[in-house]
Amino acid sequence: MTTEMLGIRQVKVKDGFWGKRIDRAIERVIPYQWRVLNDREPDAAPSHAIENFRIAAGLSEGEFKGYQFQDSDLAKWIEGASYSLIYKDDPLLREDLKAAIELIGRAQQPDGYLDTHYIVKKPDKKWQELAHGHELYCAGHMLEAAVAYRQVTGDDSLMRIMDRLVDLIRAKFGKGEGQIDAYPGHEEIELALMKAYRLTGREKYRDLAEFFILNRGTEPGFFGDPRYLELKEKDKALDASYYQAHKPTLEQDTAEGHAVRAMYFFTGMADVAAATGNEELKKTLGRLWENVTKKRMYVTGGIGSQGDGERFTIDYDLPNDTCYTETCAAIGLAMWSLRMLALDPRAEYADIMERALYNNVLSGISEDGEHYFYVNPLMLKPDVARFRADHESMEPNRVKWFPCACCPPNVIRTLTGLGQYLYTRKGRRIYQHLYIGSETEIGDISLVCDSAMPWEGSAHIRVSSAEPFELALRVPGYACGFSVRVNGSDAAFVQENGYRILSVKNGDQVEVHFDMPPQVLVANPRVTEDCGKACVLRGPLVYCAEEADNGPLLQDFRLNPAPGVKVRQSDLFGGIRLLCVQGTRTDGDGDTRLYRPYGEVRRRSADSVLIPYFLWNNRGEGEMTVWMNVTEPGLPE
Amino acid sequence: MTTEMLGIRQVKVKDGFWGKRIDRAIERVIPYQWRVLNDREPDAAPSHAIENFRIAAGLSEGEFKGYQFQDSDLAKWIEGASYSLIYKDDPLLREDLKAAIELIGRAQQPDGYLDTHYIVKKPDKKWQELAHGHELYCAGHMLEAAVAYRQVTGDDSLMRIMDRLVDLIRAKFGKGEGQIDAYPGHEEIELALMKAYRLTGREKYRDLAEFFILNRGTEPGFFGDPRYLELKEKDKALDASYYQAHKPTLEQDTAEGHAVRAMYFFTGMADVAAATGNEELKKTLGRLWENVTKKRMYVTGGIGSQGDGERFTIDYDLPNDTCYTETCAAIGLAMWSLRMLALDPRAEYADIMERALYNNVLSGISEDGEHYFYVNPLMLKPDVARFRADHESMEPNRVKWFPCACCPPNVIRTLTGLGQYLYTRKGRRIYQHLYIGSETEIGDISLVCDSAMPWEGSAHIRVSSAEPFELALRVPGYACGFSVRVNGSDAAFVQENGYRILSVKNGDQVEVHFDMPPQVLVANPRVTEDCGKACVLRGPLVYCAEEADNGPLLQDFRLNPAPGVKVRQSDLFGGIRLLCVQGTRTDGDGDTRLYRPYGEVRRRSADSVLIPYFLWNNRGEGEMTVWMNVTEPGLPE
């Protein structure tokens, strides 16, 4: 029996922590983005995305503008806006969605082709620039949008449009006579096809996804694409590995290249593995998971160690101030983690998924919902970020929008689509991966979850169901003293792969409690940049020191974990838990010598206040660091 | 009374440490470089430098090849080869020098113009591309060569050639009607003109140097140069500050831009200040010295924190693995330090000069004399250096030659010209800055110095002179228990600005002794990259840990200075002193977790062996680090 992800309408998040973020996305950001897409937002550079479709549809005259993947901005907006209807059924938004879909249909060509960049600007180059053309990428995002819109509204108008495009792609790509024996330069369509397969059960979607996944890294691919050759020549970060095309899929054992591409690839790969039972694919996924999470992932769930190529580099290369750790890449890691849970429910996958969502994903958006980080460093000094050429990717502050606007709508669709990350099911066993307040319907089963996360380790789940079923409750990796009581009493359970499995029935009240003492973590000594340092987490939240609380020269603080880390309730940001740590700082600012004898240095006691990483840079510009120098751990006695 | 630098022939180095390096330069490198310059070295890419002169002279047909500053390679070779005649009067080398100079004379144009790049390739662009054309830079190096050749051989044939070029430049540049009101894009001619001034006493050299120095940073300069505008547009590291033209000279208070340019500028500035007594220039130099040595200099005497623009960045920005710290820049720092000593004899200038020479300069050349570093990092991990885009400048190993070959001949001329750094004189007071074995003649005064440096703090100086004079002996900043005995007895002395001044007479035997205990240094807490770290020096030598002695994962070692640093005589490299330190490493390599609880980490005792930094990478490729994590210093009791 396979484990299934739930449909987007089955889970509605109602959570103290996430709820206000989802509300803000719906109230402010989705309308704002619609104005941006329509070039009606005076504060933002014109997107031209809608206008490109109007030109392609013959409703307007002019040039294509924006990136070759500009269509995907509209697609992600449709996906995020569709999900938002679950929370707020806004008739005006429904009208906007309908109008957008009608426009997309009018832009579609008679043979099913749909990509405004090629329709308007390069009609003679269709399917010829696979490495960078992003036709299949845009098709993937629009297919995700179609699935989302269909799932939420029941209306399959966009699915019908996309079905015609998929049929065209199936005809064009393959190993048959006259077909293109290649795969996308930017993965995305694979996971979208698998969503369409899960929605419709139609095997053509699965088969095309499987073809793209298994064909990857083989010849001829896009290796003859002039743009691929040109970029590769100019910049060694853009070699075949940038596209995860350095080896055939089943031979890959390290996560290479552009981190977002890699995550979308692995997500589609896991979807195909689950649907086809391909054991070799599962083994490949296991190797890739080990490589990413044991050798190439920041403690925040960030991935992509280098701005040039926005890519993975080599094992244990995790610099904190010149990383890329793109918001979209962390979203991709959460997507992949969810698929790994569907393949094989193990709490370690959920630990990573949760880490990414609460840290590197959420840091991508400001508390006001209107400013965004593309890059999420683990250390920032504003003056260095502004000056140094190798900090070119670093923005000292979140910005309103980006010329390449992949991240903001990606965060929004993740927020409004958050429900899909909470549960999976395996027959009549429901896995609860995240303790996020929510209302869930799975057939006859209904779950109402209240949660105090991420501030306290407690959740209360009310069960309704016609028949008893199994509830598999994740024991988070950070949990101490995990206890479950049903209707006020201890309940029998089985522990399996990090889940506590118990039988529940209609009317049961399940209480989950665990402690989340602050954790002081150190990195594997192979991580050069973290040697001699430690970071502090509590529950799923990574904490950081900010200049706003601690003054400048954060690097001078040396943490002493011995006295313990104190948890303090604060009124900041509507009520969060701060962490307070003790340590030392250099005494005597008057010593201006650049280098001074160790024996002459005096240190004084100092405290440091830490805030959740995702909240950094919400109180103005300043220094920030996740990793702090630390008193030497565990000396032999 | 002013302090004077000595002429190159007055000091002949005869030193256990430097002698073999000078011999190697003379025996191997100068002949090798001559073959390279003549395109007769099968192992090296053709230089084309001589051929460019032959084409300019009408003796050969063809295109100009190489960089626009290719002429300077020949100039630096002439300078270094001329100095070598002091050590070994080689008739064949004299013939080669004569032939080169004759060729240069034939390439010179009737009006005195001399620059093969413009003569052959761009005759209509003379003096129009000042930001990047390097005509004045090449003229400067050739003038330095002419001075060197004249000083050593007494032959002024090259001086006569250069004098005609200087007269042409004097006519072209200035604030008069029809003159070019600008200054060189790459400083160099200023310090060369001042060498010519000191040699000849002719004020025209000094006046032109003063014009270029004081005019710098003013309008119109080269700000209309299309190449300047183009580069500035493309790369923010190439703005006006790259050329030290961001402000008029006398307003500058930080060292900006291309580090080699800055050093050559400051060197010429100090020469002009000394010759003209310009107090404003002296104040400017004081500010710049403070900025460089207190905020922007590596502990190795390296400068230039960023590869992009090969430049200074901002205060306290001193990353160890992405620095530039070019060999030529450290040579420039030594040159500037010597001029600061001539302006005002203070031991702190000599401390920096010595630090640069023994570390970042000497690391530029391999022990076999035939391999060179352009960039001298303070930390290197070969796999990271190879992969990461922001480590593009890093070579994991010294190489035989560079397409842009400024460093190798610069090291050679520094080695064969080392004598000029040892002493300055102020009337009948002789300042001894460096304890390097040597024979020196200053008028009636003769000094023979034997030294055990850098391994032991002792020197023996035999004095001959018609009349008594003052010997001012530098007390190095690192010296403990500095003692001077004359003819076996304590002698009366005056201590002034770090010099011990005593009266000596004919026949005196002066014995200098001081201890050089290893020093564990930490950096100013504003240096983010060095926080929590320490480095170890002994005397002028910075030490480093290498993989060859300590295995990989150098970053995992944490130094504990409490048990002390042991000095150990070794047979390595013909007999050097190693340093042995104690500390800890992570216990249990079996723990493959990327992040682990602080409380679960165990450390074991470990030793580390350190070698002088300048010797790194002479035993094959491997990790290296100068800075090591360190036990917390000076906690309050």
Interface residues (C-beta under 8 A of the other chain):
Chain A: D235 K236 A237 T293 K294 K295 M297 V299 Q306 G307 D308 G309 T313 I314 D317 T322 K381 D383 V384 F387 R388 A389 D390 Q519 V520 L521 V522 A523 N524 P525 R526 V527 T528 C531 G532 K533 A534 L553 Q555 D556 R558 P561 T584 R585 T586 D587 D591 T592 R593 L594 Y595 R596 P597 Y598 G599 E600 V601 R602 R603 R604 S605 N629 V630 T631 E632 P633 G634 L635 P636
Chain B: D235 K236 A237 T293 K294 K295 M297 V299 Q306 G307 D308 G309 T313 I314 D317 T322 K381 D383 V384 F387 R388 A389 D390 Q519 V520 L521 V522 A523 N524 P525 R526 V527 T528 C531 G532 K533 A534 L553 Q555 D556 R558 P561 T584 R585 T586 D587 D591 T592 R593 L594 Y595 R596 P597 Y598 G599 E600 V601 R602 R603 R604 S605 N629 V630 T631 E632 P633 G634 L635 P636
